[in-house]
Amino acid sequence: MKLRMFLSTCLALACLSCSTQQQQNAQDDDGWVKLFNGKDLNDWEVKIKDHALNENFGNTFRVENGNLAVRYDGYKNFDEQFGHLFYKKKFSDYLLVMEYRFTGEQATGGPEWAYRNSGAMLHCQPAATMGLAQDFPISLEAQLLGGNGKDPRSTANLCTPGTNVMLQDTLFTPHCIDSSSKTYAGDRWVRVEALVLGDSIIKHIVEGDTVLVYTKPQIGGGNVSNYDPAIKKDGQPLTEGYIALQSESHPVEFRKVELFNLEKYRNDPQQLKQVLHQLQKRKDH
């Protein structure tokens, strides 16, 4: 009797363990990846101009009240020390979701154009390949702007440090282009998404509305300095890369940074279409 009870208990525990593992696998396989876990920056790398890799000068990037914060209270003068926080893993096809807000005052010495200015760098070169004095990674910037109280300032614009894209079948070589979004003033939270499909098409989305579309991202052009020439291979398609968040001299916070990984649907257009349709309906993930 005791042996039967012991075996029955073991079987029940094994089934419970199996069920728990199945639930965990389902959570791991649902496609969503929380880049920022709300607790720490252990999954990120820091590269700030004129500082070594992972030297988080002035504690620029930190976690405050569960938000990923960019701060400058450790700076005497900003002095063009542009910084970037890189997630540890690279991606090719995904929907990136961010919720951000600007706060406080711009750092002393910050450039005028960087007032309430930050960004998410897409298809980035690896942080370790940036030169010590390199200002921006070769990447596509989904530029995040806040209102200045005077001028229209759209958000989810495109800037192109060391890259070019196609706009309506024409190679776009200027540095930045505005999106069609409205201006978001004050310290309000704004939801911005980027749908990235390898080197084919990229869409910027603000509060559910598509505000900018471009195609065929590739390395090329200027607006990046002190890079390694071996990395900047002009004309090379950008099929994948890292995601990085900017430090450009104005305090900014992110309460959500996550993505839905679409890589497994890359060769199945019909299933990709269905998944994107479901994601579009799921407004408040």
C-alpha positions as CSV (number, residue, x, y, z in Angstrom):
1,M,0.0,0.0,0.0
2,K,2.7,2.4,1.0
3,L,4.6,1.6,-2.2
4,R,1.5,2.3,-4.3
5,M,0.9,5.6,-2.6
6,F,4.6,6.6,-3.1
7,L,4.4,5.7,-6.9
8,S,1.1,7.6,-7.2
9,T,2.6,10.7,-5.6
10,C,5.7,10.5,-7.9
11,L,3.4,10.2,-11.0
12,A,1.3,13.2,-9.9
13,L,4.4,15.3,-9.3
14,A,5.8,14.2,-12.7
15,C,2.6,15.2,-14.4
16,L,2.6,18.6,-12.6
17,S,6.2,19.2,-13.7
18,C,5.3,18.2,-17.3
19,S,2.3,20.6,-17.3
20,T,4.5,23.4,-15.9
21,Q,7.1,22.8,-18.5
22,Q,4.5,22.8,-21.3
23,Q,3.2,26.2,-20.0
24,Q,6.7,27.6,-19.9
25,N,7.4,26.4,-23.5
26,A,4.2,28.0,-24.6
27,Q,5.3,31.3,-23.0
28,D,8.7,31.0,-24.7
29,D,7.2,30.3,-28.1
30,D,4.4,32.9,-28.3
31,G,6.7,35.2,-30.2
32,W,7.0,38.1,-27.8
33,V,10.4,39.0,-26.5
34,K,10.7,41.5,-23.6
35,L,13.9,43.4,-24.4
36,F,13.5,45.5,-21.2
37,N,12.5,43.4,-18.2
38,G,11.6,46.3,-15.9
39,K,14.3,45.4,-13.4
40,D,17.8,45.7,-14.9
41,L,20.0,46.2,-18.0
42,N,21.8,42.9,-17.8
43,D,20.8,42.0,-21.4
44,W,22.1,45.3,-22.9
45,E,25.5,46.7,-23.9
46,V,26.5,50.4,-23.6
47,K,28.6,52.3,-26.1
48,I,29.1,56.1,-25.5
49,K,31.2,58.2,-27.7
50,D,34.8,58.6,-26.4
51,H,34.3,55.8,-23.9
52,A,35.1,52.1,-23.9
53,L,32.5,49.5,-24.6
54,N,30.2,49.0,-21.5
55,E,31.5,52.0,-19.7
56,N,28.2,53.5,-18.7
57,F,29.6,57.0,-18.2
58,G,27.7,59.1,-15.7
59,N,25.3,56.3,-15.1
60,T,23.6,57.5,-18.3
61,F,21.5,54.4,-18.8
62,R,19.7,53.1,-15.7
63,V,16.4,51.7,-14.3
64,E,14.2,54.0,-12.3
65,N,10.8,53.2,-10.9
66,G,10.6,50.2,-13.3
67,N,11.4,52.3,-16.4
68,L,14.5,52.3,-18.6
69,A,15.8,55.9,-18.1
70,V,18.4,58.0,-19.8
71,R,19.8,60.7,-17.5
72,Y,22.6,63.3,-17.4
73,D,23.0,64.2,-13.8
74,G,26.4,62.7,-14.0
75,Y,27.6,65.1,-16.7
76,K,29.2,68.5,-16.3
77,N,28.8,69.1,-20.0
78,F,27.3,66.8,-22.7
79,D,30.2,67.5,-25.1
80,E,28.8,65.4,-27.9
81,Q,29.0,62.2,-25.9
82,F,26.3,60.5,-27.8
83,G,25.4,57.2,-26.4
84,H,23.6,54.0,-27.4
85,L,22.2,51.0,-25.4
86,F,22.3,47.8,-27.5
87,Y,20.2,44.8,-26.8
88,K,22.3,41.6,-26.7
89,K,20.7,39.8,-29.6
90,K,20.3,40.7,-33.3
91,F,17.0,40.3,-35.2
92,S,15.9,40.4,-38.8
93,D,12.1,40.3,-39.0
94,Y,10.0,41.7,-36.1
95,L,7.5,44.2,-34.8
96,L,9.2,46.4,-32.2
97,V,6.9,48.1,-29.6
98,M,8.1,51.0,-27.5
99,E,6.3,53.4,-25.1
100,Y,8.4,56.4,-24.2
101,R,8.2,59.9,-22.8
102,F,10.6,62.9,-22.5
103,T,11.1,64.5,-19.1
104,G,13.0,67.2,-17.4
105,E,15.6,69.6,-18.9
106,Q,18.2,69.0,-21.6
107,A,21.7,68.4,-20.5
108,T,24.1,71.4,-20.4
109,G,25.9,71.6,-23.7
110,G,23.4,69.5,-25.6
111,P,22.9,70.6,-29.3
112,E,19.8,72.6,-30.0
113,W,18.5,70.0,-32.5
114,A,18.6,67.3,-29.7
115,Y,16.0,69.0,-27.5
116,R,13.4,66.3,-26.7
117,N,15.1,64.0,-29.2
118,S,16.0,60.4,-28.9
119,G,15.6,57.3,-31.1
120,A,15.6,53.6,-31.6
121,M,18.3,52.4,-33.9
122,L,17.3,49.5,-36.2
123,H,19.6,47.0,-38.0
124,C,22.6,48.3,-36.0
125,Q,26.1,47.2,-36.4
126,P,27.4,45.3,-33.3
127,A,28.3,47.6,-30.4
128,A,31.8,46.0,-30.2
129,T,32.6,47.1,-33.8
130,M,32.1,50.8,-33.1
131,G,35.1,53.0,-33.0
132,L,36.0,54.7,-29.7
133,A,35.1,58.1,-31.0
134,Q,32.3,57.0,-33.3
135,D,29.2,59.1,-32.8
136,F,26.4,56.9,-34.1
137,P,26.1,53.3,-35.1
138,I,25.6,52.4,-38.8
139,S,21.9,51.9,-38.6
140,L,18.4,53.1,-39.4
141,E,17.0,55.5,-36.7
142,A,13.4,55.6,-35.8
143,Q,13.7,59.1,-34.5
144,L,11.6,60.0,-31.5
145,L,10.8,63.7,-31.0
146,G,8.7,65.7,-28.5
147,G,7.1,69.0,-29.0
148,N,9.0,72.2,-28.3
149,G,5.9,74.4,-27.9
150,K,6.6,76.3,-31.1
151,D,7.1,74.2,-34.2
152,P,5.5,71.1,-35.6
153,R,7.7,68.1,-34.6
154,S,6.5,64.7,-35.8
155,T,7.8,61.6,-34.2
156,A,8.9,58.2,-35.6
157,N,10.8,60.0,-38.3
158,L,13.7,58.4,-40.2
159,C,17.4,59.3,-39.9
160,T,20.1,57.4,-41.7
161,P,23.6,57.3,-40.1
162,G,25.7,55.5,-42.6
163,T,22.7,54.1,-44.5
164,N,20.3,54.7,-47.4
165,V,16.8,53.5,-48.1
166,M,14.4,53.5,-51.0
167,L,11.4,55.9,-50.8
168,Q,8.8,55.3,-53.5
169,D,11.3,53.5,-55.7
170,T,13.9,56.3,-55.4
171,L,17.1,56.0,-53.4
172,F,16.9,58.4,-50.5
173,T,20.3,59.9,-49.6
174,P,19.5,62.9,-47.3
175,H,19.9,62.3,-43.6
176,C,16.4,62.6,-42.3
177,I,12.8,62.6,-43.4
178,D,9.7,63.5,-41.3
179,S,6.9,61.1,-40.8
180,S,3.2,62.1,-41.1
181,S,2.6,61.9,-37.3
182,K,1.3,64.7,-35.2
183,T,3.3,66.5,-32.6
184,Y,3.3,65.0,-29.1
185,A,4.0,67.7,-26.5
186,G,4.6,67.5,-22.8
187,D,5.7,64.5,-20.8
188,R,2.9,62.2,-22.1
189,W,3.6,58.5,-23.0
190,V,3.7,57.8,-26.7
191,R,3.5,54.4,-28.3
192,V,5.7,53.8,-31.4
193,E,6.1,50.6,-33.3
194,A,8.5,49.6,-36.1
195,L,7.6,46.7,-38.4
196,V,10.9,45.5,-39.8
197,L,11.0,42.8,-42.5
198,G,14.6,42.1,-43.2
199,D,15.9,44.2,-46.2
200,S,12.5,44.4,-47.8
201,I,10.1,46.8,-46.1
202,I,10.0,48.8,-42.8
203,K,7.0,50.7,-41.4
204,H,6.9,53.3,-38.6
205,I,3.7,53.3,-36.6
206,V,2.5,55.8,-34.0
207,E,-0.5,55.1,-31.8
208,G,-1.7,52.6,-34.3
209,D,-1.3,54.7,-37.5
210,T,1.4,54.0,-40.1
211,V,3.3,57.2,-40.5
212,L,6.3,56.3,-42.7
213,V,7.1,53.4,-45.1
214,Y,10.5,52.7,-46.8
215,T,12.2,49.7,-48.4
216,K,15.5,48.1,-49.3
217,P,17.7,49.5,-46.4
218,Q,21.3,49.4,-47.2
219,I,24.7,50.6,-46.0
220,G,25.8,53.9,-47.6
221,G,25.9,57.6,-47.3
222,G,27.3,59.8,-44.5
223,N,26.3,61.3,-41.2
224,V,28.4,58.9,-39.1
225,S,32.0,59.6,-38.1
226,N,35.1,57.7,-36.9
227,Y,33.8,54.4,-38.0
228,D,35.8,51.3,-39.1
229,P,35.9,51.3,-42.9
230,A,35.8,47.5,-42.9
231,I,32.3,47.7,-41.4
232,K,30.9,50.3,-43.7
233,K,30.4,48.4,-46.9
234,D,28.4,50.8,-49.0
235,G,25.6,49.2,-51.0
236,Q,25.4,46.1,-48.8
237,P,21.7,45.3,-48.0
238,L,20.8,45.5,-44.3
239,T,19.0,42.2,-43.6
240,E,19.4,42.1,-39.8
241,G,21.1,43.8,-37.0
242,Y,20.9,45.0,-33.4
243,I,18.4,47.3,-31.7
244,A,19.8,50.3,-29.7
245,L,18.2,53.1,-27.8
246,Q,19.8,56.6,-27.9
247,S,21.2,59.1,-25.5
248,E,21.3,62.5,-27.3
249,S,21.3,64.9,-24.3
250,H,17.6,65.1,-23.3
251,P,16.2,62.8,-20.5
252,V,13.9,60.1,-21.8
253,E,12.2,57.1,-20.3
254,F,10.9,53.9,-21.8
255,R,8.3,51.8,-19.9
256,K,8.0,49.2,-22.6
257,V,10.5,47.9,-25.1
258,E,9.5,44.5,-26.6
259,L,9.2,42.8,-29.9
260,F,7.3,40.1,-31.7
261,N,9.8,37.9,-33.5
262,L,8.6,37.3,-37.1
263,E,11.7,35.4,-38.4
264,K,10.0,32.0,-38.6
265,Y,7.3,33.4,-41.0
266,R,9.9,34.9,-43.4
267,N,9.3,32.3,-46.1
268,D,5.5,32.0,-45.6
269,P,3.9,35.2,-46.8
270,Q,0.3,33.9,-46.2
271,Q,1.0,33.0,-42.5
272,L,3.0,36.3,-42.1
273,K,0.0,38.2,-43.3
274,Q,-2.3,36.4,-40.8
275,V,0.1,37.0,-37.9
276,L,0.4,40.7,-38.7
277,H,-3.4,40.9,-38.9
278,Q,-3.7,39.4,-35.4
279,L,-1.0,41.8,-34.1
280,Q,-2.8,44.7,-35.5
281,K,-6.0,43.7,-33.7
282,R,-4.0,43.3,-30.4
283,K,-3.6,47.0,-29.6
284,D,-2.8,46.7,-26.0
285,H,-0.3,43.9,-25.6
